[in-house]
Amino acid sequence: MPRHYPAGNPDAPLLVLGHGAGAGHEHPWMVRVAGGLASRGVQVLTFNFPYKDAGKSVPDPPSVLEAAFAGVWKGARARFAGGKSMGGRISSQAAARDLLEPAPAGLVFFGYPLHPPGKPAQRRDKHLPSVGAPMLFLHGSRDQFGSPEEMTQLVAGLGPTATLELIEGGDHSLVRPKTQDPKGAALEHAMDVAAKWMLEI
């Protein structure tokens, strides 16, 4: 079942947040980010893609994932779409195919998986120019799914409505090593940026 994280203001904008490939929406990272955004004034709705509810580890085909995201979106009356890694990519693919009705006011990506680690030729960005909404990319400088240089070039090519926030020292989950950042300030900063962006659009 989807989980709603209410904000203090019942009229606050709502973000539908998809999970990454390796864990469902009850994963501590998802719970922390959804709750953190809610405390910053943005409602969040999380859900599991079908393969997770079925107890499987391998993601469904793209068309199934996109349809699942669109199904949750349809009844949510949300303003923003996005997700962690795969969840963010699927939200963008659904938006590019005009599956999200009404169209989102913006998309937020926590660690966009530009390509598999070590395989920079296998890009996952051909559809992004077809996304009509503004996009926010929150990306760790140590993320193996896309280097800072690759992400900077990508976002620059998407035009003025695309924004990149590089999280210095962050990994694919926007987290720095605990020895450097024991309180998780890097992820907190990412949430600050995301909430501010959504509240100002």
MDAnalysis code that builds the backbone (N, CA, C; Angstrom):
import MDAnalysis as mda
import numpy as np

u = mda.Universe.empty(603, n_residues=201, atom_resindex=np.repeat(np.arange(201), 3), trajectory=True)
u.add_TopologyAttr("name", ["N", "CA", "C"] * 201)
u.add_TopologyAttr("resid", np.arange(1, 202))
u.add_TopologyAttr("resname", ["MET", "PRO", "ARG", "HIS", "TYR", "PRO", "ALA", "GLY", "ASN", "PRO", "ASP", "ALA", "PRO", "LEU", "LEU", "VAL", "LEU", "GLY", "HIS", "GLY", "ALA", "GLY", "ALA", "GLY", "HIS", "GLU", "HIS", "PRO", "TRP", "MET", "VAL", "ARG", "VAL", "ALA", "GLY", "GLY", "LEU", "ALA", "SER", "ARG", "GLY", "VAL", "GLN", "VAL", "LEU", "THR", "PHE", "ASN", "PHE", "PRO", "TYR", "LYS", "ASP", "ALA", "GLY", "LYS", "SER", "VAL", "PRO", "ASP", "PRO", "PRO", "SER", "VAL", "LEU", "GLU", "ALA", "ALA", "PHE", "ALA", "GLY", "VAL", "TRP", "LYS", "GLY", "ALA", "ARG", "ALA", "ARG", "PHE", "ALA", "GLY", "GLY", "LYS", "SER", "MET", "GLY", "GLY", "ARG", "ILE", "SER", "SER", "GLN", "ALA", "ALA", "ALA", "ARG", "ASP", "LEU", "LEU", "GLU", "PRO", "ALA", "PRO", "ALA", "GLY", "LEU", "VAL", "PHE", "PHE", "GLY", "TYR", "PRO", "LEU", "HIS", "PRO", "PRO", "GLY", "LYS", "PRO", "ALA", "GLN", "ARG", "ARG", "ASP", "LYS", "HIS", "LEU", "PRO", "SER", "VAL", "GLY", "ALA", "PRO", "MET", "LEU", "PHE", "LEU", "HIS", "GLY", "SER", "ARG", "ASP", "GLN", "PHE", "GLY", "SER", "PRO", "GLU", "GLU", "MET", "THR", "GLN", "LEU", "VAL", "ALA", "GLY", "LEU", "GLY", "PRO", "THR", "ALA", "THR", "LEU", "GLU", "LEU", "ILE", "GLU", "GLY", "GLY", "ASP", "HIS", "SER", "LEU", "VAL", "ARG", "PRO", "LYS", "THR", "GLN", "ASP", "PRO", "LYS", "GLY", "ALA", "ALA", "LEU", "GLU", "HIS", "ALA", "MET", "ASP", "VAL", "ALA", "ALA", "LYS", "TRP", "MET", "LEU", "GLU", "ILE"])
u.atoms.positions = np.array([
    [0.836, -1.202, 0.000],
    [0.000, 0.000, 0.000],
    [0.871, 1.252, 0.000],
    [0.470, 2.279, -0.738],
    [1.212, 3.549, -0.687],
    [1.195, 4.122, 0.723],
    [2.205, 4.906, 1.009],
    [2.307, 5.539, 2.325],
    [2.387, 7.045, 2.156],
    [1.547, 7.749, 2.895],
    [1.492, 9.207, 2.804],
    [2.216, 9.834, 3.986],
    [3.082, 10.786, 3.676],
    [3.800, 11.548, 4.706],
    [3.261, 12.972, 4.666],
    [2.343, 13.329, 5.575],
    [1.732, 14.654, 5.531],
    [2.680, 15.744, 6.009],
    [2.505, 16.924, 5.446],
    [3.236, 18.101, 5.914],
    [2.334, 18.871, 6.872],
    [2.882, 19.886, 7.508],
    [2.092, 20.670, 8.455],
    [0.905, 21.347, 7.805],
    [1.100, 21.798, 6.572],
    [0.045, 22.459, 5.826],
    [-0.665, 21.426, 4.943],
    [-1.963, 21.201, 5.150],
    [-2.659, 20.192, 4.330],
    [-2.711, 20.556, 2.851],
    [-2.467, 21.809, 2.521],
    [-2.461, 22.241, 1.123],
    [-1.056, 22.260, 0.525],
    [-0.083, 21.694, 1.249],
    [1.300, 21.670, 0.769],
    [1.398, 20.843, -0.505],
    [2.344, 21.168, -1.389],
    [2.516, 20.372, -2.612],
    [2.881, 18.932, -2.280],
    [2.468, 18.023, -3.158],
    [2.689, 16.595, -2.943],
    [3.670, 16.050, -3.972],
    [4.634, 15.277, -3.492],
    [5.619, 14.597, -4.327],
    [5.353, 13.101, -4.305],
    [5.206, 12.490, -5.488],
    [5.167, 11.027, -5.586],
    [6.601, 10.565, -5.783],
    [7.113, 9.789, -4.823],
    [8.527, 9.424, -4.768],
    [8.699, 7.921, -4.983],
    [9.316, 7.536, -6.106],
    [9.559, 6.130, -6.401],
    [10.853, 5.631, -5.774],
    [10.877, 4.376, -5.392],
    [12.070, 3.799, -4.746],
    [13.089, 3.315, -5.772],
    [14.289, 3.006, -5.294],
    [15.344, 2.477, -6.141],
    [15.151, 1.000, -6.430],
    [16.008, 0.461, -7.298],
    [15.832, -0.916, -7.756],
    [16.036, -1.948, -6.652],
    [16.920, -1.651, -5.696],
    [17.307, -2.663, -4.740],
    [16.477, -2.759, -3.482],
    [15.615, -1.792, -3.224],
    [14.852, -1.794, -1.974],
    [13.513, -1.108, -2.178],
    [12.509, -1.526, -1.424],
    [11.180, -0.960, -1.548],
    [11.008, 0.338, -0.778],
    [9.761, 0.788, -0.690],
    [9.540, 2.115, -0.125],
    [9.604, 2.152, 1.394],
    [9.719, 0.975, 2.044],
    [9.882, 0.959, 3.494],
    [11.364, 0.978, 3.903],
    [12.259, 1.044, 2.929],
    [13.692, 1.109, 3.241],
    [13.982, 2.359, 4.069],
    [14.905, 2.278, 5.043],
    [15.189, 3.431, 5.900],
    [15.526, 4.710, 5.139],
    [16.212, 4.596, 3.994],
    [16.536, 5.798, 3.218],
    [15.269, 6.469, 2.732],
    [14.344, 5.684, 2.185],
    [13.088, 6.235, 1.688],
    [12.270, 6.862, 2.812],
    [12.222, 6.189, 3.931],
    [11.462, 6.709, 5.077],
    [12.079, 8.006, 5.582],
    [13.401, 8.036, 5.644],
    [14.074, 9.249, 6.120],
    [13.836, 10.425, 5.181],
    [13.980, 10.201, 3.895],
    [13.829, 11.296, 2.936],
    [12.376, 11.756, 2.852],
    [11.442, 10.812, 2.810],
    [10.033, 11.193, 2.751],
    [9.631, 11.981, 4.000],
    [10.042, 11.489, 5.146],
    [9.733, 12.204, 6.387],
    [10.440, 13.541, 6.474],
    [11.685, 13.587, 5.979],
    [12.448, 14.829, 6.005],
    [11.840, 15.890, 5.115],
    [11.367, 15.483, 3.950],
    [10.722, 16.444, 3.052],
    [9.406, 16.926, 3.647],
    [8.665, 16.017, 4.273],
    [7.397, 16.401, 4.904],
    [7.630, 17.433, 6.000],
    [8.689, 17.249, 6.777],
    [8.987, 18.215, 7.838],
    [9.432, 19.556, 7.283],
    [9.809, 19.574, 6.008],
    [10.226, 20.807, 5.341],
    [9.098, 21.440, 4.517],
    [7.909, 20.882, 4.622],
    [6.765, 21.507, 3.991],
    [6.282, 20.901, 2.696],
    [6.771, 19.698, 2.349],
    [6.337, 19.022, 1.123],
    [5.751, 17.659, 1.485],
    [4.495, 17.439, 1.153],
    [3.901, 16.123, 1.367],
    [4.556, 15.100, 0.435],
    [4.634, 13.861, 0.880],
    [5.257, 12.813, 0.059],
    [4.373, 11.574, 0.057],
    [4.289, 10.929, -1.090],
    [3.594, 9.659, -1.233],
    [4.585, 8.648, -1.792],
    [4.806, 7.549, -1.068],
    [5.695, 6.492, -1.545],
    [4.882, 5.226, -1.800],
    [5.462, 4.307, -2.564],
    [4.761, 3.085, -2.943],
    [5.785, 2.061, -3.390],
    [5.350, 0.831, -3.539],
    [6.194, -0.220, -4.086],
    [5.830, -0.493, -5.540],
    [6.841, -0.685, -6.369],
    [6.602, -1.177, -7.716],
    [6.144, -2.643, -7.608],
    [5.451, -3.167, -8.623],
    [4.854, -4.508, -8.521],
    [5.826, -5.616, -8.113],
    [7.054, -5.592, -8.631],
    [7.979, -6.687, -8.319],
    [8.317, -6.752, -6.840],
    [8.341, -5.590, -6.188],
    [8.628, -5.584, -4.758],
    [7.463, -6.153, -3.963],
    [6.245, -5.768, -4.334],
    [5.079, -6.327, -3.645],
    [4.967, -7.827, -3.872],
    [5.516, -8.306, -4.997],
    [5.485, -9.743, -5.294],
    [6.644, -10.488, -4.634],
    [7.501, -9.780, -3.914],
    [8.624, -10.413, -3.240],
    [9.788, -10.754, -4.146],
    [9.845, -10.113, -5.309],
    [10.924, -10.378, -6.259],
    [12.035, -9.334, -6.129],
    [13.231, -9.696, -6.605],
    [14.364, -8.776, -6.518],
    [14.686, -8.106, -7.851],
    [14.228, -8.712, -8.938],
    [14.516, -8.166, -10.267],
    [13.382, -7.239, -10.687],
    [13.700, -5.993, -11.061],
    [12.646, -5.050, -11.444],
    [11.817, -5.524, -12.623],
    [10.584, -5.054, -12.660],
    [9.681, -5.331, -13.771],
    [10.205, -4.664, -15.042],
    [9.686, -5.052, -16.223],
    [10.032, -4.353, -17.469],
    [9.667, -2.866, -17.369],
    [10.362, -2.019, -18.123],
    [10.101, -0.577, -18.049],
    [8.641, -0.194, -18.214],
    [7.944, -0.830, -19.139],
    [6.545, -0.470, -19.371],
    [5.683, -0.734, -18.136],
    [5.993, -1.802, -17.404],
    [5.248, -2.135, -16.181],
    [5.568, -1.120, -15.085],
    [6.846, -0.770, -14.953],
    [7.248, 0.219, -13.952],
    [6.608, 1.577, -14.234],
    [6.622, 1.977, -15.494],
    [6.037, 3.266, -15.872],
    [4.537, 3.281, -15.612],
    [3.873, 2.185, -15.943],
    [2.431, 2.099, -15.716],
    [2.103, 2.141, -14.228],
    [2.946, 1.513, -13.415],
    [2.733, 1.521, -11.969],
    [2.868, 2.934, -11.413],
    [3.909, 3.646, -11.863],
    [4.095, 5.016, -11.406],
    [2.895, 5.871, -11.840],
    [2.479, 5.710, -13.094],
    [1.352, 6.488, -13.605],
    [0.068, 6.167, -12.857],
    [-0.095, 4.918, -12.442],
    [-1.287, 4.530, -11.692],
    [-1.364, 5.197, -10.340],
    [-0.238, 5.259, -9.651],
    [-0.198, 5.952, -8.359],
    [-0.434, 7.447, -8.566],
    [0.205, 7.988, -9.582],
    [0.078, 9.421, -9.881],
    [-1.374, 9.803, -10.162],
    [-2.081, 8.944, -10.862],
    [-3.433, 9.270, -11.328],
    [-4.367, 9.645, -10.184],
    [-4.280, 8.951, -9.083],
    [-5.186, 9.226, -7.975],
    [-4.609, 10.102, -6.886],
    [-3.394, 10.560, -7.074],
    [-2.700, 11.245, -5.978],
    [-2.928, 12.746, -5.916],
    [-3.292, 13.353, -7.038],
    [-3.394, 14.809, -7.119],
    [-2.069, 15.462, -6.698],
    [-0.994, 14.900, -7.209],
    [0.342, 15.363, -6.856],
    [0.796, 16.495, -7.770],
    [1.769, 17.235, -7.289],
    [2.343, 18.330, -8.074],
    [3.708, 17.944, -8.643],
    [4.433, 17.086, -7.913],
    [5.789, 16.720, -8.309],
    [5.949, 15.207, -8.387],
    [6.835, 14.768, -9.288],
    [7.167, 13.355, -9.439],
    [8.683, 13.208, -9.297],
    [9.120, 12.020, -8.920],
    [10.561, 11.799, -8.812],
    [10.862, 10.514, -8.084],
    [12.100, 10.393, -7.628],
    [12.463, 9.191, -6.916],
    [13.950, 9.050, -6.719],
    [14.292, 7.957, -6.060],
    [15.686, 7.590, -5.834],
    [16.131, 6.680, -6.978],
    [17.210, 7.030, -7.645],
    [17.809, 6.191, -8.682],
    [16.764, 5.720, -9.696],
    [16.476, 4.410, -9.737],
    [15.532, 3.882, -10.711],
    [14.168, 4.548, -10.618],
    [13.710, 4.821, -9.408],
    [12.409, 5.454, -9.241],
    [12.334, 6.804, -9.922],
    [13.422, 7.565, -9.835],
    [13.466, 8.846, -10.520],
    [13.497, 8.682, -12.029],
    [14.285, 7.729, -12.495],
    [14.359, 7.486, -13.945],
    [13.001, 7.081, -14.494],
    [12.293, 6.216, -13.781],
    [10.975, 5.774, -14.250],
    [9.993, 6.944, -14.261],
    [10.081, 7.812, -13.267],
    [9.183, 8.972, -13.266],
    [9.432, 9.839, -14.492],
    [10.696, 9.973, -14.879],
    [11.018, 10.804, -16.042],
    [10.577, 10.123, -17.338],
    [10.697, 8.803, -17.406],
    [10.254, 8.085, -18.602],
    [8.732, 8.185, -18.745],
    [8.020, 8.066, -17.633],
    [6.568, 8.194, -17.666],
    [6.164, 9.603, -18.080],
    [6.880, 10.601, -17.571],
    [6.581, 11.986, -17.935],
    [6.868, 12.234, -19.409],
    [7.975, 11.681, -19.903],
    [8.339, 11.877, -21.312],
    [7.321, 11.245, -22.247],
    [6.666, 10.190, -21.796],
    [5.652, 9.512, -22.607],
    [4.246, 10.064, -22.361],
    [4.160, 11.149, -21.593],
    [2.870, 11.782, -21.269],
    [1.919, 10.828, -20.557],
    [2.481, 9.968, -19.698],
    [1.658, 9.042, -18.928],
    [1.152, 9.653, -17.629],
    [1.754, 10.776, -17.226],
    [1.356, 11.407, -15.964],
    [0.356, 12.512, -16.249],
    [-0.897, 12.273, -15.850],
    [-1.983, 13.222, -16.086],
    [-2.608, 13.637, -14.758],
    [-2.640, 14.953, -14.469],
    [-2.069, 16.044, -15.260],
    [-0.539, 16.031, -15.186],
    [0.093, 16.734, -16.096],
    [1.554, 16.755, -16.150],
    [2.128, 17.340, -14.863],
    [3.243, 16.801, -14.368],
    [3.852, 17.328, -13.149],
    [4.410, 18.725, -13.349],
    [4.427, 19.484, -12.258],
    [5.017, 20.824, -12.289],
    [6.541, 20.754, -12.258],
    [7.091, 19.610, -11.847],
    [8.532, 19.436, -11.798],
    [8.882, 18.011, -11.413],
    [10.124, 17.619, -11.699],
    [10.614, 16.297, -11.335],
    [11.887, 16.428, -10.514],
    [12.018, 15.568, -9.500],
    [13.150, 15.614, -8.580],
    [13.833, 14.254, -8.574],
    [15.143, 14.259, -8.854],
    [15.906, 13.010, -8.940],
    [16.963, 12.953, -7.842],
    [16.844, 11.967, -6.973],
    [17.848, 11.725, -5.941],
    [18.803, 10.654, -6.462],
    [19.891, 11.086, -7.099],
    [20.852, 10.144, -7.662],
    [20.359, 9.561, -8.976],
    [20.309, 10.381, -10.019],
    [19.831, 9.878, -11.312],
    [20.831, 8.861, -11.870],
    [20.362, 7.658, -12.258],
    [21.270, 6.617, -12.765],
    [21.562, 6.821, -14.251],
    [22.476, 7.716, -14.553],
    [22.768, 8.060, -15.943],
    [23.260, 6.859, -16.740],
    [24.032, 6.004, -16.105],
    [24.515, 4.767, -16.738],
    [24.911, 3.787, -15.645],
    [24.984, 2.483, -15.959],
    [25.451, 1.520, -14.958],
    [26.906, 1.824, -14.573],
    [27.305, 1.524, -13.345],
    [28.693, 1.756, -12.934],
    [29.686, 1.075, -13.877],
    [30.670, 1.826, -14.329],
    [31.698, 1.288, -15.202],
    [31.286, 1.112, -16.645],
    [30.059, 1.551, -16.993],
    [29.576, 1.392, -18.370],
    [29.030, 2.728, -18.886],
    [29.894, 3.714, -19.057],
    [29.426, 5.058, -19.425],
    [28.757, 5.139, -20.789],
    [28.957, 4.123, -21.644],
    [28.332, 4.149, -22.966],
    [26.851, 3.782, -22.910],
    [26.433, 3.119, -21.821],
    [25.040, 2.688, -21.708],
    [24.203, 3.791, -21.045],
    [24.017, 4.865, -21.772],
    [23.334, 6.041, -21.226],
    [21.813, 5.823, -21.135],
    [21.228, 6.510, -20.155],
    [19.779, 6.409, -19.916],
    [19.170, 7.816, -19.911],
    [19.496, 8.576, -20.945],
    [19.060, 9.975, -20.949],
    [18.399, 10.418, -22.249],
    [18.207, 9.516, -23.196],
    [17.659, 9.928, -24.496],
    [16.277, 10.549, -24.376],
    [15.511, 10.112, -23.396],
    [14.135, 10.594, -23.248],
    [14.044, 11.930, -22.522],
    [15.082, 12.317, -21.815],
    [14.990, 13.495, -20.940],
    [14.617, 14.787, -21.674],
    [15.115, 15.037, -22.896],
    [14.675, 16.261, -23.582],
    [13.174, 16.306, -23.861],
    [12.502, 15.164, -23.797],
    [11.056, 15.127, -24.038],
    [10.238, 15.434, -22.787],
    [10.926, 15.579, -21.653],
    [10.230, 15.932, -20.411],
    [9.987, 17.439, -20.412],
    [8.749, 17.838, -20.392],
    [8.449, 19.258, -20.501],
    [8.596, 20.038, -19.209],
    [8.636, 19.348, -18.078],
    [8.665, 20.021, -16.774],
    [10.094, 20.338, -16.333],
    [10.264, 21.317, -15.446],
    [11.573, 21.566, -14.837],
    [12.063, 20.325, -14.091],
    [13.374, 20.150, -14.050],
    [13.957, 18.981, -13.403],
    [15.072, 19.392, -12.457],
    [15.098, 18.766, -11.281],
    [16.152, 18.985, -10.294],
    [16.921, 17.677, -10.116],
    [18.228, 17.733, -10.375],
    [19.102, 16.574, -10.196],
    [19.955, 16.790, -8.946],
    [19.770, 15.943, -7.939],
    [20.600, 15.936, -6.737],
    [21.559, 14.773, -6.881],
    [22.861, 15.057, -6.939],
    [23.808, 14.024, -7.359],
    [25.080, 14.079, -6.527],
    [25.493, 12.934, -6.005],
    [26.713, 12.854, -5.223],
    [27.957, 12.885, -6.093],
    [28.989, 13.555, -5.627],
    [30.222, 13.657, -6.415],
    [30.947, 12.315, -6.519],
    [30.606, 11.346, -5.641],
    [31.208, 10.004, -5.702],
    [30.270, 8.984, -6.346],
    [29.190, 9.442, -6.942],
    [28.200, 8.535, -7.524],
    [28.776, 7.854, -8.761],
    [28.827, 6.526, -8.742],
    [29.384, 5.765, -9.854],
    [28.411, 5.620, -11.022],
    [27.177, 6.086, -10.842],
    [26.196, 6.032, -11.927],
    [26.243, 7.283, -12.800],
    [27.190, 8.160, -12.546],
    [27.339, 9.387, -13.321],
    [28.322, 10.309, -12.633],
    [29.390, 10.673, -13.318],
    [30.404, 11.550, -12.723],
    [29.895, 12.985, -12.681],
    [30.510, 13.838, -11.848],
    [30.125, 15.252, -11.843],
    [30.228, 15.887, -13.224],
    [31.250, 15.500, -13.972],
    [31.427, 16.058, -15.315],
    [30.292, 15.620, -16.243],
    [29.943, 14.338, -16.180],
    [28.854, 13.824, -17.017],
    [27.529, 14.489, -16.667],
    [27.280, 14.655, -15.386],
    [26.012, 15.249, -14.959],
    [25.949, 16.736, -15.302],
    [27.071, 17.416, -15.156],
    [27.114, 18.835, -15.503],
    [26.813, 19.030, -16.982],
    [27.415, 18.195, -17.809],
    [27.186, 18.272, -19.258],
    [25.735, 17.930, -19.595],
    [25.204, 16.894, -18.960],
    [23.823, 16.482, -19.208],
    [22.851, 17.617, -18.900],
    [22.962, 18.177, -17.699],
    [22.014, 19.197, -17.261],
    [22.146, 20.470, -18.096],
    [23.369, 20.816, -18.464],
    [23.570, 21.998, -19.304],
    [22.862, 21.833, -20.648],
    [22.833, 20.617, -21.163],
    [22.205, 20.362, -22.450],
    [20.687, 20.309, -22.396],
    [20.135, 20.248, -21.187],
    [18.682, 20.167, -21.037],
    [18.024, 21.538, -20.951],
    [18.824, 22.579, -20.892],
    [18.255, 23.919, -20.907],
    [18.104, 24.533, -19.531],
    [17.580, 25.758, -19.477],
    [17.555, 26.534, -18.237],
    [16.610, 26.016, -17.163],
    [15.669, 25.133, -17.513],
    [14.751, 24.627, -16.489],
    [15.293, 23.402, -15.764],
    [16.469, 22.930, -16.164],
    [17.105, 21.805, -15.478],
    [18.172, 22.341, -14.528],
    [18.186, 21.791, -13.306],
    [19.094, 22.267, -12.255],
    [19.871, 21.093, -11.681],
    [21.159, 21.294, -11.447],
    [22.013, 20.270, -10.830],
    [22.543, 20.777, -9.505],
    [22.379, 19.977, -8.469],
    [22.978, 20.249, -7.159],
    [23.921, 19.096, -6.847],
    [25.226, 19.369, -6.934],
    [26.213, 18.341, -6.613],
    [26.440, 18.290, -5.110],
    [26.320, 17.104, -4.551],
    [26.541, 16.894, -3.122],
    [27.975, 16.414, -2.946],
    [28.835, 17.294, -2.480],
    [30.261, 16.986, -2.368],
    [30.485, 15.803, -1.429],
    [31.165, 14.773, -1.957],
    [31.468, 13.588, -1.168],
    [30.345, 12.584, -1.093],
    [29.194, 12.907, -1.674],
    [28.053, 12.011, -1.603],
    [28.170, 10.841, -2.559],
    [27.598, 9.698, -2.159],
    [27.579, 8.526, -3.023],
    [26.247, 8.479, -3.785],
    [25.862, 7.316, -4.295],
    [24.631, 7.204, -5.070],
    [23.390, 7.494, -4.226],
    [23.539, 7.378, -2.903],
    [22.437, 7.696, -1.992],
    [22.602, 9.081, -1.371],
    [23.536, 9.862, -1.911],
    [23.806, 11.230, -1.428],
    [24.324, 11.226, 0.006],
    [25.071, 10.183, 0.339],
    [25.594, 10.014, 1.692],
    [27.120, 10.036, 1.654],
    [27.708, 10.767, 2.570],
    [29.169, 10.754, 2.737],
    [29.560, 9.650, 3.714],
    [30.836, 9.222, 3.702],
    [31.287, 8.240, 4.690],
    [31.013, 8.734, 6.108],
    [30.615, 7.822, 6.990],
    [30.243, 8.215, 8.351],
    [31.382, 8.887, 9.106],
    [32.611, 8.523, 8.758],
    [33.746, 9.161, 9.437],
    [33.831, 10.644, 9.101],
    [33.359, 11.006, 7.914],
    [33.380, 12.407, 7.488],
    [32.099, 13.153, 7.851],
    [31.003, 12.418, 7.954],
    [29.699, 13.050, 8.107],
    [28.813, 12.189, 9.005],
    [29.156, 12.087, 10.298],
    [28.445, 11.160, 11.182],
    [26.961, 11.477, 11.354],
    [26.553, 12.712, 11.163],
    [25.149, 13.088, 11.364],
    [24.340, 13.134, 10.060],
    [24.999, 12.783, 8.947],
    [24.277, 12.739, 7.684],
    [23.907, 14.101, 7.138],
    [24.786, 15.071, 7.313],
    [24.497, 16.433, 6.868],
    [24.348, 16.531, 5.354],
    [25.049, 15.675, 4.612],
    [24.974, 15.727, 3.149],
    [23.556, 15.441, 2.666],
    [22.935, 14.394, 3.205],
    [21.576, 14.060, 2.810],
    [20.592, 15.115, 3.304],
    [20.842, 15.656, 4.480],
    [19.986, 16.738, 4.986],
    [20.040, 17.944, 4.044],
    [21.232, 18.245, 3.554],
    [21.376, 19.363, 2.612],
    [20.604, 19.081, 1.332],
    [20.673, 17.850, 0.842],
    [19.937, 17.492, -0.364],
    [18.441, 17.690, -0.159],
    [17.946, 17.327, 1.019],
    [16.526, 17.518, 1.312],
    [16.175, 19.002, 1.403],
    [17.077, 19.786, 1.984],
    [16.857, 21.235, 2.035],
    [16.681, 21.804, 0.634],
    [17.594, 21.430, -0.253],
    [17.569, 21.946, -1.628],
    [16.300, 21.490, -2.345],
    [15.948, 20.216, -2.189],
    [14.772, 19.679, -2.874],
    [13.492, 20.365, -2.410],
    [13.341, 20.502, -1.099],
    [12.125, 21.122, -0.570],
    [12.019, 22.578, -1.010],
    [13.115, 23.316, -0.924],
    [13.109, 24.724, -1.328],
    [12.726, 24.860, -2.802],
    [13.287, 23.989, -3.636],
    [13.008, 24.024, -5.074],
    [11.529, 23.781, -5.347],
    [10.954, 22.774, -4.689],
    [9.554, 22.461, -4.925],
    [8.613, 23.542, -4.383],
    [8.971, 24.157, -3.282],
    [8.111, 25.196, -2.697],
    [8.180, 26.502, -3.458],
    [9.215, 26.668, -4.266],
    [9.377, 27.930, -4.990],
    [8.897, 27.858, -6.437],
    [8.640, 26.665, -6.951],
    [8.175, 26.544, -8.341],
    [6.695, 26.947, -8.444],
])
